[in-house]
């Protein structure tokens, strides 16, 4: 009977080892996703906030050089980091529809209208807040 249990365990282990590896959803570093040498200043109207773990996102309608409005998505630090610095979801919600200025670093993969936010200033109070790693 012990031989059957050992053989069964060996078959199960072999099966697990033969299962193809799947990518894990691990946390990434700033440098893995964003280009610290390609940061820009943006200004426009805050349109939306997503207060989701592990990172928050906020969206800004930005006019390009031709005057066309493009909705940009900016990724922030982890939410706990923002809260510890005094930046709350309510602060974002209070500023939806209002002017903001953002310093952001563009995505390395070429994803359009997506950047990591380094700093953010709400026109309503003029306070410069750190939202992520400051680059350049």
DRENDO-1510 file (C-alpha; in Angstrom, 1 decimal, always signed):
<recs>
REC; n; res; u; v; w
REC; 1; UNK; +0.0; +0.0; +0.0 .
REC; 2; UNK; +2.9; +2.4; +0.7 .
REC; 3; UNK; +4.3; +1.8; -2.7 .
REC; 4; UNK; +0.9; +2.8; -4.3 .
REC; 5; UNK; +0.9; +6.0; -2.2 .
REC; 6; UNK; +4.4; +6.9; -3.2 .
REC; 7; UNK; +3.8; +6.1; -6.9 .
REC; 8; UNK; +0.6; +8.3; -6.7 .
REC; 9; UNK; +2.5; +11.1; -5.1 .
REC; 10; UNK; +5.2; +10.8; -7.8 .
REC; 11; UNK; +2.7; +11.0; -10.6 .
REC; 12; UNK; +1.1; +14.1; -9.1 .
REC; 13; UNK; +4.5; +15.8; -8.7 .
REC; 14; UNK; +5.5; +14.9; -12.3 .
REC; 15; UNK; +2.2; +16.3; -13.5 .
REC; 16; UNK; +2.7; +19.6; -11.6 .
REC; 17; UNK; +6.2; +19.9; -13.0 .
REC; 18; UNK; +5.0; +19.4; -16.6 .
REC; 19; UNK; +2.3; +22.1; -16.4 .
REC; 20; UNK; +3.4; +25.0; -18.6 .
REC; 21; UNK; +4.6; +28.0; -16.7 .
REC; 22; UNK; +2.2; +31.0; -16.7 .
REC; 23; UNK; +3.2; +34.6; -16.2 .
REC; 24; UNK; +2.7; +35.9; -12.7 .
REC; 25; UNK; +1.1; +39.2; -12.0 .
REC; 26; UNK; +3.9; +40.6; -9.9 .
REC; 27; UNK; +4.5; +44.2; -9.0 .
REC; 28; UNK; +6.8; +46.2; -11.3 .
REC; 29; UNK; +9.3; +48.9; -10.9 .
REC; 30; UNK; +8.9; +52.4; -12.3 .
REC; 31; UNK; +11.8; +51.8; -14.7 .
REC; 32; UNK; +10.2; +48.6; -16.1 .
REC; 33; UNK; +7.2; +50.4; -17.4 .
REC; 34; UNK; +8.0; +54.1; -17.7 .
REC; 35; UNK; +10.8; +56.2; -19.4 .
REC; 36; UNK; +12.4; +58.4; -16.8 .
REC; 37; UNK; +14.1; +60.3; -19.6 .
REC; 38; UNK; +10.9; +61.1; -21.4 .
REC; 39; UNK; +8.9; +63.2; -18.9 .
REC; 40; UNK; +6.6; +66.1; -19.9 .
REC; 41; UNK; +4.4; +68.8; -18.3 .
REC; 42; UNK; +0.7; +68.5; -18.9 .
REC; 43; UNK; -2.2; +70.7; -18.0 .
REC; 44; UNK; -5.9; +70.4; -18.4 .
REC; 45; UNK; -9.1; +69.4; -16.6 .
REC; 46; UNK; -9.3; +66.5; -14.2 .
REC; 47; UNK; -12.0; +64.2; -15.5 .
REC; 48; UNK; -11.9; +61.0; -13.4 .
REC; 49; UNK; -10.1; +59.2; -10.5 .
REC; 50; UNK; -9.7; +55.5; -9.9 .
REC; 51; UNK; -8.7; +54.8; -6.3 .
REC; 52; UNK; -7.6; +51.2; -6.8 .
REC; 53; UNK; -4.8; +49.1; -5.4 .
REC; 54; UNK; -2.0; +48.8; -5.9 .
REC; 55; UNK; -1.9; +52.2; -7.8 .
REC; 56; UNK; -4.3; +55.0; -8.2 .
REC; 57; UNK; -5.1; +56.5; -11.6 .
REC; 58; UNK; -6.4; +59.9; -12.6 .
REC; 59; UNK; -7.5; +61.2; -16.0 .
REC; 60; UNK; -6.9; +64.6; -17.5 .
REC; 61; UNK; -8.3; +66.2; -20.7 .
REC; 62; UNK; -5.2; +67.7; -22.3 .
REC; 63; UNK; -5.3; +69.8; -25.5 .
REC; 64; UNK; -2.6; +68.9; -28.0 .
REC; 65; UNK; -0.7; +71.4; -30.2 .
REC; 66; UNK; -3.7; +71.5; -32.7 .
REC; 67; UNK; -6.2; +72.1; -29.9 .
REC; 68; UNK; -7.6; +68.5; -30.0 .
REC; 69; UNK; -8.5; +67.2; -26.5 .
REC; 70; UNK; -6.9; +63.9; -25.5 .
REC; 71; UNK; -7.8; +62.1; -22.3 .
REC; 72; UNK; -4.5; +61.1; -20.5 .
REC; 73; UNK; -4.3; +58.4; -17.8 .
REC; 74; UNK; -1.7; +59.0; -15.1 .
REC; 75; UNK; -0.6; +56.3; -12.6 .
REC; 76; UNK; +0.3; +57.3; -9.1 .
REC; 77; UNK; +2.2; +55.9; -6.2 .
REC; 78; UNK; +0.6; +53.2; -4.1 .
REC; 79; UNK; -2.5; +54.5; -2.3 .
REC; 80; UNK; -1.1; +54.1; +1.1 .
REC; 81; UNK; +1.8; +56.3; +0.2 .
REC; 82; UNK; -0.5; +59.0; -1.1 .
REC; 83; UNK; -2.7; +58.8; +2.1 .
REC; 84; UNK; +0.4; +59.1; +4.3 .
REC; 85; UNK; +1.4; +62.2; +2.5 .
REC; 86; UNK; -2.1; +63.7; +3.0 .
REC; 87; UNK; -3.5; +63.2; -0.5 .
REC; 88; UNK; -6.9; +61.6; -0.4 .
REC; 89; UNK; -9.5; +60.3; -2.8 .
REC; 90; UNK; -11.8; +63.1; -1.6 .
REC; 91; UNK; -9.3; +65.7; -2.6 .
REC; 92; UNK; -9.3; +64.3; -6.2 .
REC; 93; UNK; -13.1; +64.1; -6.2 .
REC; 94; UNK; -13.4; +67.7; -5.1 .
REC; 95; UNK; -11.3; +68.7; -8.1 .
REC; 96; UNK; -13.0; +66.8; -10.9 .
REC; 97; UNK; -13.8; +69.3; -13.6 .
REC; 98; UNK; -11.1; +71.7; -12.4 .
REC; 99; UNK; -7.7; +72.6; -13.8 .
REC; 100; UNK; -4.6; +70.6; -12.9 .
REC; 101; UNK; -0.9; +70.6; -13.8 .
REC; 102; UNK; +0.9; +67.2; -14.0 .
REC; 103; UNK; +4.6; +66.3; -14.5 .
REC; 104; UNK; +4.5; +62.7; -16.0 .
REC; 105; UNK; +6.9; +60.2; -17.6 .
REC; 106; UNK; +5.6; +58.4; -20.7 .
REC; 107; UNK; +5.1; +54.6; -21.0 .
REC; 108; UNK; +8.0; +52.7; -22.5 .
REC; 109; UNK; +5.7; +50.4; -24.5 .
REC; 110; UNK; +4.4; +53.2; -26.6 .
REC; 111; UNK; +0.9; +53.1; -25.0 .
REC; 112; UNK; -0.8; +56.3; -26.0 .
REC; 113; UNK; -2.0; +58.9; -23.5 .
REC; 114; UNK; -0.5; +57.0; -20.5 .
REC; 115; UNK; +2.2; +58.2; -18.1 .
REC; 116; UNK; +3.4; +57.8; -14.6 .
REC; 117; UNK; +2.6; +61.0; -12.6 .
REC; 118; UNK; +5.6; +62.5; -10.8 .
REC; 119; UNK; +3.8; +65.6; -9.4 .
REC; 120; UNK; +0.4; +67.1; -9.5 .
REC; 121; UNK; -0.9; +70.6; -8.7 .
REC; 122; UNK; -4.6; +71.3; -8.3 .
REC; 123; UNK; -5.4; +74.9; -9.4 .
REC; 124; UNK; -7.8; +75.1; -6.6 .
REC; 125; UNK; -5.1; +75.2; -3.9 .
REC; 126; UNK; -1.8; +75.5; -5.8 .
REC; 127; UNK; -0.1; +72.9; -3.7 .
REC; 128; UNK; +2.5; +70.7; -5.5 .
REC; 129; UNK; +1.9; +67.1; -4.5 .
REC; 130; UNK; +4.3; +64.2; -5.2 .
REC; 131; UNK; +2.3; +61.4; -7.0 .
REC; 132; UNK; +5.2; +59.2; -8.0 .
REC; 133; UNK; +8.9; +59.1; -8.7 .
REC; 134; UNK; +10.2; +62.5; -10.0 .
REC; 135; UNK; +12.4; +61.9; -13.0 .
REC; 136; UNK; +14.5; +64.0; -15.5 .
</recs>
